[in-house]
Amino acid sequence: MERDAAGPGQSTSRPPLPILTTLRFFAAAEVVAFHVAQTKPAWSSPVGILSGLMSGGYSAVVFFFVLSGFILAYVHTGENGRAGCNVSATRFWRLRFARIAPAYYLGLLLALPIVTQVVAQSHWSDWKIAVGLASVVVFLQAGGRPM
């Protein structure tokens, strides 16, 4: 029987999943393309393949996060493909938050000048603005299109 090189208390790593990492890259690129298309009025109605590429931003975000969750669970399964997932739900969500939150809050910080300008020019009530901003900070914002 072959033993793993990791000693007691050390975690063993599973083989990397380069194909899934590539899919994550394309999903992230789709989200970027979608946002660029939203900021460029001339690109609001692209034709051909660009139309398809720039219209799936919402789906790409969902796909990216589901795929990232799968990869996180895969990394924390047993030593081989036959072993079950040995990570508790609590630990999974802690790890998930630790991977997402830093980039999420950095993005919010970088977007703060734009957000303040949009809020200052909006005709929304103070209550609606406060609830909207609070929901974004605690990951509860809606992913739908603006009304």
N, C-alpha and C positions, 0 to 999 in steps of 0.2 A: 504494500500500500504506500502510495507516495504522500509525503507530508509537505505542507506548505512551508516556505522559508521564513514566514513571519513567526516570531516568538510569542510567548504568552503575553497577553495584554496588547499586542499589536494587531491592527486590523489588516486584513488581506484585501487586496484590491482585485476587482473583477476586470476582465478585458474591456478596453475602451470601446465605445460605440461611435466610430467616426461617421457612419452614414446618418445616424440620428443627429449628431452635432451639425452636420452639413444641412440637414433639414431645418434645424433651429436657426442656422444662419440665414437661410432663404426666407423663413417666416419673419425674422427680424428685418431683413431687407425689404420685404413686402410692407411692413408697418412703416418703415422710413419712406418708401416710395409713396405710400398712401398719404402720409402727412405732407410731403413735398407737393403732391398733386393738389392738396387742399389749400396750400398757401399760394399757388400760382394760378391766377384766374384763366390764363391762356391754356392751362392743362386741364381745365375742369371737364372737358369732354374729349379725352384722347381717343384715338381710333386704333383698330386692329389689336395686336397683342398687348399694347400699352393699356388699353381699356381694361382688359382682364387683369393685368398686373396691378393696376392702381385702384381696383375696386374692392379688393378683399382684405382691407386693413383690419376690420373687426374680426373676421374669421382667423386671420393670421395671428392676432393676439391670443385668442383662445387656443389655437393649435400650439403656439409657442409655449404657453403656460402648462398645458396638458402634457406636452412632450417633456418639458423640464421636470415636471413632477414625476413622470415615469422614469426619467434618468436618475433622479434623486432616489427613488425607491429601488431601482436596479443596483445602484451603488451600495445600498445598505442591505441587500439580500445576503444570503449565505455565501460560502466560499465557492460554490459551483452552481451551475444552472439548475440543478435538481433541488437545491435547498430553498426553503420558503423565505419569505421576507421576515427578517428578524428585527425590524425596527418598530417600536410602538408608535401609535398614532400621535401621541403627544410629542415624541422626539421628532417624528417626521415633520409636523407642522412647525416646530421650533427651527429645525434646519431649513425648512422652506422659507420661513420668514427671514432668517438670517441671510439667505441668498438673495431674496428679492428686495428687502427693505433698504439696504444701503443705496442701491442704484435708483430705486423709486424715490427716496427722499432727496437724493442728489438731483434727480430730474426735476422734482418740485422746486427745489432751491434755485436751479438755473432758470426755471420758468417763472419765477416770482415776479420779475419786472413786467413780463407780458400779462400775467394774471392781474397784477395791480392796475395796469392800464385798462384791461378789459372790464374789471369790476368798477373802476372809476367812471367809465363811459356807459355802463349798463343802466337800464331803467328798472332793474329788479329791486324788490324790497330788501331792506337790511336783513330780515329774517331769512329770506330765500338765499341770499348770499352767504350768511353765516352757516346755514345748514349745508349748503353746497360745498363750501370750503372744508367744513368739519368732516363731511363724508369722504372727501378726497384724502384727507390726512390719515383717516383710519381705514382706508381701502374699501369703503362702501359705496363709492360712486357708481353710477350706472354706466354701462358701456354703450348705450344707445346713441343715436344721432341727436344733436341739439335740436330743440324745437324752434 
